[in-house]
Amino acid sequence: MIKKISIEGMSCMHCVKHVTDALNEIDGVSNVNVSLDTKSATIEADDKVKDEAIKAAIEDAGYEVVNIL
């Protein structure tokens, strides 16, 4: 499944790398694409990946999840 995540708090490419690394560490997540311009991330994930795990990974990296679609 493909998920689009709106993220607040990213201001530079270093932030993009932090979020990308955090999402890549979740088991079942692949093809992570984080955009500073749209303040969002698009990922492909197995059905077993829960939104709570995605939110926790991003928030642990220091950013705020606005929504997950």
QUIKA-V996336 format. One record per helix or strand. SS is the DSSP state (hx for helix, st for strand). FROM is the first residue (numbers start at 1). TO is the last residue. Records with the same first field share a line. If there is no record, write none. Layout:
SS->FROM-TO, FROM-TO
This chain:
st->2-8, 29-35, 40-45, 64-68
hx->13-24, 51-60
